[in-house]
Amino acid sequence: MRKQINRALWGQCIGDSIGRHLLNKTNAESIWKECVEQQSLPFKRGRYSVYAQQSLTFVQQHHSNVQIDIEHFQKSLITRLRSKTSNTMLCRAIRNGAPFDSADLETAVRLGPIATCFSDHNQMLDWLYPLSMIVSTNPIALTGAALYASACWHRGQESSANIFDSIATWQGITSLSREILWAYQQATYILSKEYDQQEMLSFVGSFLGQDVPYPTSQLSLSILPIMIHNTQTDFIHSLTEAIKIGGELELIGGMMGCLSALSNDIPDWLQAAYSRDHILNSKFPIQIFSSQNSDQFKLF
C-alpha cells in the first residue's frame, strides 16, 4: 500500500509542477513536446501549487492520526489548514466556516493520494467524502469527488472492478445524487466506446440544459470523465492530454498525474528530475531509474 501512496504523490506533484510552469503559456503544448523529445524540463526546480502541497498535508496528517476516528481526523486537518493564507476554495471555506455551492473540480483535487491510504474502498469513502463537503455543497462537485477518490483507490489496488458498481455498494451512496452519478457513468461510457470528446460534451450539455463547448475545471462533470479515460495508458501521454485540455493546468495536471502514476510507470528521466526533492525522495520514495545512467538527465 505504501508504494501506491508514494506513486500517487509523485504523480500528482510532477503533473502539478509541470502544469504550474506551463499555466497561461500559449505555446504550452510545443514546450512540453520539446521537453519529452529532449527528456529534460524547462526549469531547474519544480514548484508545486497549493493543491499538491495540501495533498501532501492530507497524507501526512492521516499518517500521524491513523488511529483516530473520522471526526477527529477532520478536526485536526481543519486546525492545521486554518492558519494557511491560501486563496483556494478549501482554505476560504474553512476561514468562512461555510462551503461553496460550486461544481468546481477543486473539490476533488486533494483526495487522490490519500485515497490510496485505505485498504477498504467503502471505509475510504466514509473518511474522504466528509472532507469534500468542507469545500462544496454542489452535487456535481461532491459526486465527482467521490468518483475521483474511487478511481484512484481502484488503481492503487490494481482492481479491475467497475468504480460505479463499487460506489453503489457504499452505504453513504444515499448522500449522492443518483441522477448525477448516472450522468458521470454515461459520460464515461461514451468515451469508453471511443466516441470523441465532443460527443461526451454534447451529452453533458444536454443533461445540464446548457452549452458545454469544452471541458473546464469549473464544471467537474465536463472534465473528470475525460481525465479518467485519458490516464489509462502511459504517463507521458496522460500529461500530454492534460496540457491539451488547458485551463487550470496545475490542478488538471496534478490529478491526471496522480491517476496515471497509479497504473503506469513514471519515466526515468522524470523520476531523476524530481529525485532531489527532499520531501518526495526522503519521506515518500519510489524505486527510481532502470539501467540507464541518471547522470545524463538534467537535474535541479
KOLSESE-261255 format. One line per field, with one value per atom (N, C-alpha, C): x, y, z; residue number from 1; atom name. Coordinates in steps of 0.001 Angstrom, whole numbers, plus 500000, padded with zeros to 6 digits. Layout:
// residues N
x = (X|...)
y = (Y|...)
z = (Z|...)
baba = (NUM|...)
margu = (CA|...)
//
This chain:
// residues 300
x = (500834|500000|500871|501952|502811|503366|503687|504206|503211|501936|500926|500710|500775|500668|501783|502987|504138|504029|503587|503429|502372|501294|500236|500761|501549|502102|503109|503973|504931|504185|503182|502433|501748|501126|500442|501434|502531|503494|504161|504493|505100|504111|502891|501889|501534|501476|501160|502229|503497|504556|504780|504632|504735|503565|502375|501199|501338|501889|502080|503044|504098|505066|504446|503583|503013|501730|501243|499984|500031|498997|498818|499846|500638|501569|500843|500834|500099|500747|502027|502736|503033|502154|502380|502597|501796|501912|503263|503747|505033|506184|506072|507106|507190|506036|506010|506514|506163|506634|508155|508747|510203|510821|510167|510651|510727|509662|509601|510677|510840|511839|513255|513537|514876|515053|513979|513979|514622|514180|514627|513506|513537|512490|512967|512034|512413|512633|512787|513027|513992|514708|515702|515096|514014|513369|511851|511234|509784|509136|508220|507489|506051|505590|504263|503224|502040|500937|500440|499550|498996|498185|497675|496917|497801|498987|499909|500392|500669|501124|500062|498804|497734|497474|497699|497578|498612|499839|500870|500429|499838|499361|498297|497375|496317|496933|497906|498525|499320|500116|500912|500026|498926|498008|497353|497040|496456|497465|498716|499738|499919|499830|500073|498837|497672|496419|495658|496390|495749|494833|495062|494274|493007|492835|491670|490490|489322|488132|488008|486972|486785|486626|485796|485507|486757|487562|488765|489813|489870|490796|490429|489152|488709|489006|488754|489035|490516|491360|492803|493304|492710|493099|492673|491450|490958|491822|492183|493036|494368|494915|496208|496100|494967|494800|494264|493703|493034|493978|495234|496204|496792|496488|497054|496411|497222|496737|496309|496295|495947|494548|494373|493080|492286|492646|491884|490486|489580|488220|488231|489122|489196|489530|490588|491007|489978|489369|488335|487107|486755|485604|485877|487113|487468|487438|488018|488053|486647|485793|484434|483461|483879|483003|481839|481967|480865|481410|480918|481330|480674|481155|480619|479606|478726|477852|478482|479520|480300|480548|480406|480637|482099|482975|484385|485095|486068|486881|487766|487989|488861|488369|487090|486548|487244|487743|488325|489846|490521|491947|492845|492512|493405|493155|492170|491725|492434|493180|493797|494805|495889|496886|496334|495534|495030|494062|493408|492516|493274|494549|495341|495849|495579|495995|495102|493979|492986|492988|492803|492711|491275|490308|488897|488262|487609|487031|485958|485033|483927|484387|485375|485927|486602|487283|487909|486886|485761|484722|484105|483965|483445|484311|485629|486550|486677|486711|487043|485843|484668|483506|483227|483303|483108|484141|485346|486353|485936|485338|484888|483745|482965|481844|482295|483543|484087|484160|484406|484650|483360|482485|481326|480079|478940|477647|477040|477739|477197|477223|476103|476063|476962|477204|478108|479531|479951|481296|481463|480467|480577|480591|479757|479747|481060|481574|482856|483997|483957|484996|484993|483795|483688|484181|483850|484254|485767|486382|487833|488557|488114|488733|488611|487450|487234|488139|488288|489148|490596|491079|492451|492609|491614|491674|491765|490919|490925|492258|492833|494117|495225|495143|496126|496051|494845|494632|494797|495047|495136|493865|492755|491453|490817|490254|489572|488063|487626|486196|485698|484455|483833|483638|484145|484091|482652|481784|480383|479692|480041|479500|479994|481265|481819|481140|480946|480282|478857|478216|476841|476744|477857|477837|478123|478507|478835|477545|477469|476243|475953|476978|476783|476287|475999|475571|474288|473528|472293|472574|473805|474166|474551|474692|475000|473718|473753|472631|472754|471798|471846|471743|470999|470861|472210|472935|474238|475263|475208|476097|475857|474595|474260|474865|474823|475385|476894|477586|479023|479269|478433|478598|478375|477352|477084|478199|478701|479790|481032|481317|482462|482256|481029|480709|480891|480451|480596|482061|482939|484364|484939|484465|484988|484646|483598|483184|483837|484858|485684|484946|483847|483258|484157|484158|485100|484604|485480|485223|483991|483772|482625|481299|481288|480071|479754|480787|480583|480108|480744|480365|478945|478552|477185|476189|476524|475667|475589|476730|476765|475924|476075|475293|473805|473435|472026|471487|472296|471884|471676|472587|472527|471620|471264|470439|471195|472479|473293|474385|474958|476022|477321|477944|479240|480201|480846|481658|483017|483518|484840|484926|485832|485974|486576|486085|486587|486607|487619|487711|486609|485932|484838|483563|483555|482411|482939|482960|483580|483029|481730|481118|481642|482110|482595|484021|484734|486162|486630|486039|486534|486459|485368|485374|486507|486840|487947|489270|489445|490685|490874|489820|489916|490209|489510|489676|491074|491623|492901|494128|493962|495117|495293|494789|494874|496103|496756|497954|499190|500228|501474|501424|502377|502399|502586|503471|503716|502461|501784|500530|499513|499436|498470|498742|500011|500337|500126|500398|500158|498677|497827|496386|495933|496554|496220|496543|497700|498132|497235|496739|495815|494513|494071|492838|493010|494178|494447|493685|493573|492884|493756|493184|493891|494825|495972|496833|497453|497722|498314|497321|496055|495020|494796|494619|494337|495544|496733|497948|498219|497973|498187|497269|496002|495039|495297|495601|495867|497207|498172|499438|499260|498428|498138|497472|496427|495730|496667|497475|498334|499448|500059|501176|500746|499458|498972|498835|498861|498723|499793|500695|501753|503065|504174|505481|505775|506365|506865|508223|508432|509701|510918|512025|513250|513685|513575|514103|513283|511978|511159|511432|511595|511940|513262|514225|515526|515409|514592|514450|513842|513100|512471|513136|514224|514839|515523|515755|516362|515333|514064|513035|513078|513338|513582|512357|511198|510003|509649|509607|509235|510242|511546|512551|512859|512732|513070|511868|510687|509508|508606|508636|507754|508536|509601|510451|509755|510107|509691|510955|510848|512012|512300|513424|513721|514844|514768|515776|515752|516031|516241|517741|518157|519588|520261|519469|520044|520845|521796|522648|521932|521654|520913|521703|523037|523839|523498|522845|522528|521365|520618|519422|519712|518949|519063|518371|519117|518575|518412|517985|517785|519125)
y = (498793|500000|501261|501232|502413|502780|501760|502017|502819|502478|503170|504606|504810|506175|507039|506501|507255|507543|506549|506763|507835|507805|508801|510206|510358|511671|512140|511256|511634|512054|511265|511595|512932|513198|514481|515629|515489|516585|516881|515839|516060|516741|516195|516803|518210|518433|519751|520773|520440|521430|521714|520687|520913|521771|521449|522253|523677|523849|525194|526004|525360|526063|526466|525600|525851|526673|526959|527686|529015|529277|530541|530760|529748|529861|529431|530294|529992|528848|528624|527554|526378|526134|525093|523719|523382|522068|521885|522912|522797|522744|523485|523430|522021|521428|520089|519055|519208|518279|518290|519473|519586|518955|519128|518502|516986|516412|514963|514497|515218|514833|514903|515920|516110|515441|514942|514314|515222|516454|517434|518430|519067|520009|521447|522376|523771|524584|523923|524639|523812|524494|523819|523204|523756|523210|523262|522117|522073|522800|523690|524415|523922|523520|522939|523990|523814|524686|524280|525080|524774|523478|523087|521837|520641|520585|519489|519546|520739|520885|520396|520724|520288|518791|518217|516766|516063|516610|516088|516228|517371|517595|516577|516284|515308|513948|513514|512203|512205|513246|513323|513373|514112|514203|512851|512120|510790|509847|509904|509027|509295|510554|510897|510699|510487|510322|509082|508055|506906|506150|506294|505537|506261|507520|508258|508093|508569|508399|509538|509420|510368|511788|511947|513291|513973|513252|513861|514120|513241|513470|514751|514929|516130|517382|517325|518487|518816|517778|518014|518593|518145|518659|520118|520431|521807|522731|522284|523093|523389|522391|522574|523525|523493|524320|525721|525913|527172|528372|528141|529245|529547|528711|528917|530132|530865|532088|531839|530598|530262|530762|531089|531560|530442|529191|528088|528054|527360|527221|526540|525565|524855|525803|526585|527485|528588|529081|530111|529540|528295|527660|527461|527086|526900|528232|529259|530573|531148|530937|531496|530618|529395|528488|527983|528021|527563|527122|526003|525555|526386|526204|526907|526027|526650|525907|525978|525189|525256|523854|523691|522398|522201|522997|523029|521709|521387|520185|520257|521461|521602|520793|520521|519715|518361|517853|516506|516479|517571|517531|516943|517077|516620|515170|514523|513220|512028|512230|511096|510333|510986|510251|509677|510446|509940|508775|508708|507574|506260|506294|505060|504630|505428|505077|504015|503717|502817|501474|500417|499090|498742|499414|499136|500314|500039|501081|501884|501210|501923|502736|502216|502996|504257|504113|505266|506348|505989|506978|507549|506707|507205|508330|508230|509233|510439|510201|511288|512103|511483|512258|513437|513282|514451|515557|515179|516204|517029|516378|517113|518062|517708|518553|519832|519868|521116|522170|521740|522651|523053|522093|522378|521623|522216|521548|521129|521429|521184|519690|519104|517650|517193|518048|517669|517555|518524|518504|517346|517126|516084|514691|514467|513175|512969|514024|513937|513625|514205|513947|512478|511928|510509|509624|509997|509218|509248|510419|510539|509744|509868|509111|507609|507176|505767|505297|506115|505749|505582|506493|506398|505168|504898|503720|502448|502325|501120|500939|502024|501890|501537|502103|501762|500299|499742|498342|497412|497989|497218|496409|497053|496397|496699|495667|495833|496021|496121|496285|497625|497654|498872|499845|501062|502002|502391|502419|502767|501652|500390|499271|499327|499707|499788|500887|502048|503149|502760|501934|501509|500668|500055|499237|500061|501299|502165|502616|502452|502806|504298|505111|506552|507029|506101|506492|507326|507202|507981|509486|509835|511259|511811|510921|511350|511449|512307|512385|511234|510313|509166|509616|510694|511206|511717|512440|512974|511852|510871|509723|508991|508863|508254|509058|510397|511245|511037|510953|510649|509294|508329|506989|506984|507700|507762|508491|509577|510324|509449|508686|507773|506669|506162|505099|505584|506787|507354|507359|507793|507827|506423|505503|504128|503441|503903|503338|504072|504873|505560|506660|507146|508360|509522|510572|511654|512529|513402|514262|515127|515590|516459|515740|514445|513655|513624|513439|513412|514766|515835|517182|517522|517006|517217|516551|515348|514668|515467|515931|516691|517961|518648|519853|519576|518469|518090|517745|517046|516660|517891|518847|520044|521132|521004|522031|523316|523199|524379|524014|525006|524774|524465|523344|522966|522720|523767|523635|522981|523004|522436|522007|521109|520691|521806|521986|523028|522534|522952|522556|523188|524191|524828|523992|522955|522052|520626|519996|518681|517646|517674|516692|516796|517969|518167|517675|517402|517132|515853|515478|514318|513020|512733|511515|511500|512657|512751|512453|512989|512785|511313|510661|509232|508411|508729|507972|508137|509339|509633|509367|508646|508314|506807|506077|504618|504066|504906|504437|504983|505376|505749|507149|507405|508628|509869|509809|510961|511301|510292|510519|511210|510791|511380|512862|513235|514652|515427|514805|515460|515782|514834|515062|516150|516197|517246|518618|518739|520028|520430|519455|519752|520352|519884|520419|521894|522250|523648|524076|525373|525888|525830|525362|525345|524133|524276|523131|522508|523294|522672|521723|522066|521203|519984|520228|519151|518235|518835|518038|517204|517778|517044|515846|516033|514943|513847|514252|513251|512560|513297|512681|511643|511953|511015|509749|509916|508766|507900|508543|507799|507069|507722|507107|505862|505749|504581|503349|503558|502407|502363|503358|503410|503838|503417|503822|505273|505986|507331|507179|507788|507603|507970|507281|507503|508958|509619|510984|511946|511671|512500|512156|510872|510491|511137|511135|511720|513213|513893|515340|515737|514817|515125|514375|513686|512843|513652|514927|515763|516527|516269|516881|516197|516950|516364|515614|516231|515600|514332|514417|513253|512122|512449|511394|510803|511605|511070|510469|511086|510616|509717|509891|509107|508566|507799|507353|506317|506339|505279|504712|503519|502904|503652|504350|505167|504575|504908|504560|503067|502816|501444|501275|500730|500523|501752|502797|503979|504780|505525|506344|507643|507895|509102|510363|510263|511464|512156|511434|512047|513020|512965|513779|515138|516099|517454|517491|517768|517799|519210|519379|520704|521426)
z = (500000|500000|500000|500791|500871|499500|498703|497369|496543|496654|495862|496349|497660|498191|497605|497617|497132|495640|494873|493428|493155|493916|493739|494012|495076|495416|494375|493929|492880|491612|491224|490015|490122|491285|491450|491465|492183|492284|490942|490185|488871|487935|487837|486957|487382|488685|489238|488873|489106|488884|487405|486555|485115|484644|485120|484776|485272|486468|487033|486173|485681|484837|483498|482955|481627|481678|482877|483029|482289|481493|480757|479639|479317|478190|476914|475923|474684|473912|474125|473415|474342|475299|476299|475660|474642|474023|473344|472658|471972|472973|474073|475123|475683|475986|476548|475543|474286|473255|473183|473271|473247|474498|475645|476883|476733|476171|476008|475027|473932|472930|473493|474285|474838|476199|476759|478082|479125|479152|480145|480387|481547|481909|481733|481507|481247|482520|483643|484902|485747|486631|487457|488711|489166|490358|490192|490402|490309|491471|491161|492204|492206|493368|493477|493839|493287|493672|495047|495592|496910|496879|495709|495623|495965|495366|495649|497090|497573|498955|499933|499654|500551|500422|499252|499104|499979|500011|500914|502368|502705|504072|504459|503556|503829|504186|503381|503612|504916|505124|506348|507594|507506|508637|508909|507849|508028|508670|508222|508799|510296|510684|512093|512971|512335|513091|512655|512233|511608|512586|513888|514854|515305|514921|515403|514455|514881|514064|513046|512203|511109|511626|512622|513131|513658|514420|514977|513900|512915|511801|511056|510780|510076|510888|512188|513035|513058|513143|513190|511875|510767|509461|509297|509712|509621|510476|511662|512535|511863|511196|510521|509337|508642|507441|507736|508918|509222|509143|509506|509526|508150|507161|505834|505164|504427|503775|502337|501909|500535|500174|498898|498419|497744|498003|497441|498051|497364|497892|499253|499425|500696|501842|501687|502768|503013|501941|502124|502825|502478|503130|504616|504962|506371|507110|506493|507146|507308|506279|506317|507099|507377|508105|507296|505960|505098|503748|503200|501866|500774|499550|498391|497668|496906|496004|494620|494426|493193|492658|491344|490689|490333|490920|490570|490897|490049|490218|491459|491973|493140|494339|494394|495485|495577|494443|494384|494438|494129|493780|494854|496122|497205|497611|497015|497508|496879|495799|495112|495950|496397|497187|498486|499218|500499|500295|499140|498872|498884|498499|498441|499815|500855|502220|502844|502204|502792|502073|502828|502221|501830|502446|502162|501425|500333|499480|500206|500865|501496|502695|503427|504531|503996|502866|502234|501935|501355|501050|502330|503360|504641|505193|504994|505518|504593|503292|502366|501903|501830|501381|502307|503641|504519|504271|503836|503535|502320|501329|500145|500491|501518|501921|502620|503050|503600|502511|501271|500153|499456|499197|498345|498803|498522|498719|497385|496295|494960|494639|494225|493987|492848|491849|490757|491284|492095|492668|493643|494504|495518|494892|493898|493210|492472|491854|491166|492121|493315|494307|494726|494960|495325|494183|492957|491784|491598|491753|491596|492683|493921|495007|494754|494276|493983|492855|491814|490689|491147|491983|492496|493389|494226|495090|494251|493233|492401|491685|491200|490514|491506|492695|493711|494122|494114|494473|493272|492110|490858|490648|490965|490857|489499|488907|487619|487805|489043|489314|488765|488381|487886|489048|488901|490020|490364|489377|489652|490433|490124|490893|492333|492517|493869|494677|494045|494742|495124|494286|494554|495828|496257|497473|498730|498556|499694|500373|501696|502399|502348|502096|502015|500664|499752|498410|498448|499507|499617|499706|500037|500097|498734|497753|496386|495575|494556|493621|492630|492663|491750|490293|490052|488690|488176|489009|488601|488492|489397|489293|487976|487579|486293|485143|485237|484178|484063|485192|485151|484491|484832|484280|482766|482302|480866|480123|480710|480079|479964|481012|480997|479969|479877|478922|477491|477201|475848|475428|476314|475991|475861|476683|476627|475320|474652|473372|472197|472521|471522|470757|471306|470748|471141|470328|470613|471772|472186|473336|473152|471935|471677|471861|471551|471789|473279|474088|475538|476041|475547|475977|475535|474390|473923|474868|475325|476299|477599|478091|479344|479212|478064|477840|477810|477163|477092|478488|479262|480618|481503|481383|482231|481676|480400|479770|479524|479192|478916|477917|477302|476333|477073|476715|477299|476135|475610|474405|474617|475840|476112|477577|477894|479295|480134|481334|482211|483652|484398|485805|486641|486105|486839|486811|485971|485875|485848|486999|487144|486167|485908|485022|483597|483203|481835|481627|482709|482582|483260|484368|485108|484301|483563|482747|481726|481162|480203|480900|482097|482843|483187|483616|483957|482701|481612|480368|479781|479858|479192|480054|481163|482002|482130|481160|481218|480518|479700|479005|479724|478997|479662|480277|481173|481967|481093|480130|479255|478468|477963|477224|478123|479374|480312|480512|480719|480901|479606|478473|477186|477026|477390|477304|478282|479454|480418|479861|479231|478669|477494|476739|475648|476177|477329|477915|478238|478803|479138|480376|480551|481727|482957|484065|485348|485388|484739|484464|485698|486744|487924|488587|488571|489123|488224|486943|485992|485840|485694|485561|486793|487969|489204|489340|489037|489164|488133|486897|485866|486114|486662|487028|488110|489092|490176|489639|488852|488278|487449|486613|485707|486437|487437|488159|488917|489216|489941|489042|487742|486839|485757|485742|484734|485380|484795|485303|484947|485883|485613|484933|483770|483047|483901|483646|484408|484426|483272|483206|484060|484199|485085|486550|486847|488210|488623|487709|488008|488289|487523|487667|489003|489618|490907|492068|491785|492813|493910|493681|494711|495547|495276|496112|497478|498522|499837|500360|500264|500831|500068|498745|497954|498129|498035|497988|499354|500413|501731|502453|502300|503024|502190|500877|500011|498816|499056|497943|497067|495805|494898|494268|493700|493069|491784|491752|490588|489758|488467|487471|487117|485868|485431|485248|484166|483967|483388|483080|482469|483493|482987|483848|484152|485430|485804|485548|485349|485139|483831|482929|481637|481751|482868|482988|483575|483177|483733|485103|486147|487492|487967|489229|489785|489894)
baba = (1|1|1|2|2|2|3|3|3|4|4|4|5|5|5|6|6|6|7|7|7|8|8|8|9|9|9|10|10|10|11|11|11|12|12|12|13|13|13|14|14|14|15|15|15|16|16|16|17|17|17|18|18|18|19|19|19|20|20|20|21|21|21|22|22|22|23|23|23|24|24|24|25|25|25|26|26|26|27|27|27|28|28|28|29|29|29|30|30|30|31|31|31|32|32|32|33|33|33|34|34|34|35|35|35|36|36|36|37|37|37|38|38|38|39|39|39|40|40|40|41|41|41|42|42|42|43|43|43|44|44|44|45|45|45|46|46|46|47|47|47|48|48|48|49|49|49|50|50|50|51|51|51|52|52|52|53|53|53|54|54|54|55|55|55|56|56|56|57|57|57|58|58|58|59|59|59|60|60|60|61|61|61|62|62|62|63|63|63|64|64|64|65|65|65|66|66|66|67|67|67|68|68|68|69|69|69|70|70|70|71|71|71|72|72|72|73|73|73|74|74|74|75|75|75|76|76|76|77|77|77|78|78|78|79|79|79|80|80|80|81|81|81|82|82|82|83|83|83|84|84|84|85|85|85|86|86|86|87|87|87|88|88|88|89|89|89|90|90|90|91|91|91|92|92|92|93|93|93|94|94|94|95|95|95|96|96|96|97|97|97|98|98|98|99|99|99|100|100|100|101|101|101|102|102|102|103|103|103|104|104|104|105|105|105|106|106|106|107|107|107|108|108|108|109|109|109|110|110|110|111|111|111|112|112|112|113|113|113|114|114|114|115|115|115|116|116|116|117|117|117|118|118|118|119|119|119|120|120|120|121|121|121|122|122|122|123|123|123|124|124|124|125|125|125|126|126|126|127|127|127|128|128|128|129|129|129|130|130|130|131|131|131|132|132|132|133|133|133|134|134|134|135|135|135|136|136|136|137|137|137|138|138|138|139|139|139|140|140|140|141|141|141|142|142|142|143|143|143|144|144|144|145|145|145|146|146|146|147|147|147|148|148|148|149|149|149|150|150|150|151|151|151|152|152|152|153|153|153|154|154|154|155|155|155|156|156|156|157|157|157|158|158|158|159|159|159|160|160|160|161|161|161|162|162|162|163|163|163|164|164|164|165|165|165|166|166|166|167|167|167|168|168|168|169|169|169|170|170|170|171|171|171|172|172|172|173|173|173|174|174|174|175|175|175|176|176|176|177|177|177|178|178|178|179|179|179|180|180|180|181|181|181|182|182|182|183|183|183|184|184|184|185|185|185|186|186|186|187|187|187|188|188|188|189|189|189|190|190|190|191|191|191|192|192|192|193|193|193|194|194|194|195|195|195|196|196|196|197|197|197|198|198|198|199|199|199|200|200|200|201|201|201|202|202|202|203|203|203|204|204|204|205|205|205|206|206|206|207|207|207|208|208|208|209|209|209|210|210|210|211|211|211|212|212|212|213|213|213|214|214|214|215|215|215|216|216|216|217|217|217|218|218|218|219|219|219|220|220|220|221|221|221|222|222|222|223|223|223|224|224|224|225|225|225|226|226|226|227|227|227|228|228|228|229|229|229|230|230|230|231|231|231|232|232|232|233|233|233|234|234|234|235|235|235|236|236|236|237|237|237|238|238|238|239|239|239|240|240|240|241|241|241|242|242|242|243|243|243|244|244|244|245|245|245|246|246|246|247|247|247|248|248|248|249|249|249|250|250|250|251|251|251|252|252|252|253|253|253|254|254|254|255|255|255|256|256|256|257|257|257|258|258|258|259|259|259|260|260|260|261|261|261|262|262|262|263|263|263|264|264|264|265|265|265|266|266|266|267|267|267|268|268|268|269|269|269|270|270|270|271|271|271|272|272|272|273|273|273|274|274|274|275|275|275|276|276|276|277|277|277|278|278|278|279|279|279|280|280|280|281|281|281|282|282|282|283|283|283|284|284|284|285|285|285|286|286|286|287|287|287|288|288|288|289|289|289|290|290|290|291|291|291|292|292|292|293|293|293|294|294|294|295|295|295|296|296|296|297|297|297|298|298|298|299|299|299|300|300|300)
margu = (N|CA|C|N|CA|C|N|CA|C|N|CA|C|N|CA|C|N|CA|C|N|CA|C|N|CA|C|N|CA|C|N|CA|C|N|CA|C|N|CA|C|N|CA|C|N|CA|C|N|CA|C|N|CA|C|N|CA|C|N|CA|C|N|CA|C|N|CA|C|N|CA|C|N|CA|C|N|CA|C|N|CA|C|N|CA|C|N|CA|C|N|CA|C|N|CA|C|N|CA|C|N|CA|C|N|CA|C|N|CA|C|N|CA|C|N|CA|C|N|CA|C|N|CA|C|N|CA|C|N|CA|C|N|CA|C|N|CA|C|N|CA|C|N|CA|C|N|CA|C|N|CA|C|N|CA|C|N|CA|C|N|CA|C|N|CA|C|N|CA|C|N|CA|C|N|CA|C|N|CA|C|N|CA|C|N|CA|C|N|CA|C|N|CA|C|N|CA|C|N|CA|C|N|CA|C|N|CA|C|N|CA|C|N|CA|C|N|CA|C|N|CA|C|N|CA|C|N|CA|C|N|CA|C|N|CA|C|N|CA|C|N|CA|C|N|CA|C|N|CA|C|N|CA|C|N|CA|C|N|CA|C|N|CA|C|N|CA|C|N|CA|C|N|CA|C|N|CA|C|N|CA|C|N|CA|C|N|CA|C|N|CA|C|N|CA|C|N|CA|C|N|CA|C|N|CA|C|N|CA|C|N|CA|C|N|CA|C|N|CA|C|N|CA|C|N|CA|C|N|CA|C|N|CA|C|N|CA|C|N|CA|C|N|CA|C|N|CA|C|N|CA|C|N|CA|C|N|CA|C|N|CA|C|N|CA|C|N|CA|C|N|CA|C|N|CA|C|N|CA|C|N|CA|C|N|CA|C|N|CA|C|N|CA|C|N|CA|C|N|CA|C|N|CA|C|N|CA|C|N|CA|C|N|CA|C|N|CA|C|N|CA|C|N|CA|C|N|CA|C|N|CA|C|N|CA|C|N|CA|C|N|CA|C|N|CA|C|N|CA|C|N|CA|C|N|CA|C|N|CA|C|N|CA|C|N|CA|C|N|CA|C|N|CA|C|N|CA|C|N|CA|C|N|CA|C|N|CA|C|N|CA|C|N|CA|C|N|CA|C|N|CA|C|N|CA|C|N|CA|C|N|CA|C|N|CA|C|N|CA|C|N|CA|C|N|CA|C|N|CA|C|N|CA|C|N|CA|C|N|CA|C|N|CA|C|N|CA|C|N|CA|C|N|CA|C|N|CA|C|N|CA|C|N|CA|C|N|CA|C|N|CA|C|N|CA|C|N|CA|C|N|CA|C|N|CA|C|N|CA|C|N|CA|C|N|CA|C|N|CA|C|N|CA|C|N|CA|C|N|CA|C|N|CA|C|N|CA|C|N|CA|C|N|CA|C|N|CA|C|N|CA|C|N|CA|C|N|CA|C|N|CA|C|N|CA|C|N|CA|C|N|CA|C|N|CA|C|N|CA|C|N|CA|C|N|CA|C|N|CA|C|N|CA|C|N|CA|C|N|CA|C|N|CA|C|N|CA|C|N|CA|C|N|CA|C|N|CA|C|N|CA|C|N|CA|C|N|CA|C|N|CA|C|N|CA|C|N|CA|C|N|CA|C|N|CA|C|N|CA|C|N|CA|C|N|CA|C|N|CA|C|N|CA|C|N|CA|C|N|CA|C|N|CA|C|N|CA|C|N|CA|C|N|CA|C|N|CA|C|N|CA|C|N|CA|C|N|CA|C|N|CA|C|N|CA|C|N|CA|C|N|CA|C|N|CA|C|N|CA|C|N|CA|C|N|CA|C|N|CA|C|N|CA|C|N|CA|C|N|CA|C|N|CA|C|N|CA|C|N|CA|C|N|CA|C|N|CA|C|N|CA|C|N|CA|C|N|CA|C|N|CA|C|N|CA|C|N|CA|C|N|CA|C|N|CA|C|N|CA|C|N|CA|C|N|CA|C|N|CA|C|N|CA|C|N|CA|C|N|CA|C|N|CA|C|N|CA|C|N|CA|C|N|CA|C|N|CA|C|N|CA|C|N|CA|C|N|CA|C|N|CA|C|N|CA|C|N|CA|C|N|CA|C|N|CA|C|N|CA|C|N|CA|C|N|CA|C|N|CA|C|N|CA|C|N|CA|C|N|CA|C|N|CA|C|N|CA|C|N|CA|C|N|CA|C|N|CA|C|N|CA|C|N|CA|C|N|CA|C|N|CA|C|N|CA|C|N|CA|C|N|CA|C|N|CA|C|N|CA|C|N|CA|C|N|CA|C|N|CA|C|N|CA|C|N|CA|C|N|CA|C|N|CA|C|N|CA|C|N|CA|C|N|CA|C|N|CA|C)
//
